[in-house]
Amino acid sequence: MRSHEQRTLVLLALTSAGLLALIAVWVLPSLDLTQGLAQVNLRQETQDQITRSEQIERELIQELAKLRTITLDDSIYTSEAFLSLRDYTRVIPDRARGRENPFAPF
């Protein structure tokens, strides 16, 4: 019985070692050892994007501040040309509404 248990343990150990070897063969080639370096570059790129974004925000705020200095000349509303304009607006009559869901079956 002892030899049967030993054979089972040896078979289990060999099977486990084989599975680990297969995993190593599939996983190790797919690992990119320069990944850490790429993460550092990504962090630098992210920092550069943040810096550019902050610069754009500052420029936008400056442009919006310029809008406060705009003054409008309202003399157009008292000119003869404006006062001679006619109003052609019409009242649109209310009509009966259709079904709540036009695609619902009858």
C-alpha positions in Angstrom: 0.0 0.0 0.0 2.9 2.3 0.8 4.3 2.0 -2.8 0.9 2.8 -4.2 0.7 6.0 -2.2 4.3 6.8 -3.3 3.4 6.2 -6.9 0.4 8.5 -6.6 2.5 11.3 -5.0 5.1 11.0 -7.6 2.5 11.0 -10.4 0.8 14.0 -8.8 4.2 15.8 -8.5 5.1 15.1 -12.1 1.7 16.2 -13.3 2.0 19.4 -11.3 5.5 20.1 -12.6 4.3 19.4 -16.2 1.4 21.8 -15.8 3.7 24.5 -14.4 6.1 24.0 -17.3 3.3 24.3 -19.8 2.1 27.5 -18.1 5.6 28.9 -18.1 6.0 28.1 -21.8 2.8 30.0 -22.6 3.0 32.8 -20.2 6.7 33.8 -20.2 6.9 34.7 -23.9 3.9 36.9 -23.6 5.3 38.9 -20.7 6.9 42.1 -21.8 9.8 42.9 -19.5 9.9 46.5 -20.7 6.4 47.0 -19.2 7.8 48.8 -16.2 9.6 51.2 -18.5 6.4 51.8 -20.5 4.5 52.6 -17.2 7.2 55.2 -16.4 6.8 56.7 -19.9 3.0 56.6 -19.5 3.2 58.5 -16.3 5.4 61.1 -18.0 2.9 61.3 -20.9 0.1 61.7 -18.4 2.0 64.5 -16.6 2.6 66.2 -19.9 -1.1 66.0 -20.8 -2.0 67.5 -17.4 0.4 70.3 -17.9 -1.1 71.0 -21.4 -4.6 70.8 -20.0 -3.8 73.4 -17.3 -2.3 75.7 -19.9 -5.4 75.4 -22.0 -7.6 76.1 -19.0 -5.6 79.3 -18.2 -5.9 80.5 -21.8 -9.7 79.8 -21.7 -10.1 81.8 -18.5 -8.2 84.7 -20.0 -10.4 84.7 -23.1 -13.5 84.5 -20.9 -12.2 87.5 -18.9 -12.0 89.4 -22.2 -15.7 88.9 -22.7 -16.4 91.0 -19.6 -14.9 94.1 -21.3 -17.2 93.9 -24.3 -19.7 96.7 -24.6 -22.7 96.6 -27.0 -23.9 99.6 -28.8 -27.7 99.6 -28.4 -28.3 102.6 -30.7 -29.3 100.1 -33.4 -32.7 99.7 -31.6 -33.5 103.4 -32.0 -32.4 103.7 -35.7 -35.0 104.3 -38.4 -34.1 101.1 -40.2 -34.8 98.9 -37.1 -38.0 100.8 -36.3 -39.2 100.3 -39.9 -39.1 96.5 -39.6 -42.5 94.7 -39.6 -43.4 91.8 -37.4 -44.8 88.8 -39.4 -45.3 86.4 -36.6 -48.3 84.2 -36.7 -50.1 82.3 -33.9 -49.9 78.5 -34.6 -53.3 77.0 -33.8 -53.4 74.0 -31.4 -54.2 70.7 -33.1 -55.4 67.4 -31.7 -52.5 65.2 -30.5 -51.9 61.8 -31.9 -51.5 58.6 -29.9 -49.1 58.6 -27.0 -47.0 55.8 -28.7 -47.5 55.8 -32.4 -45.7 52.5 -32.8 -47.9 50.6 -30.3 -50.2 48.0 -31.9 -53.9 48.9 -32.3 
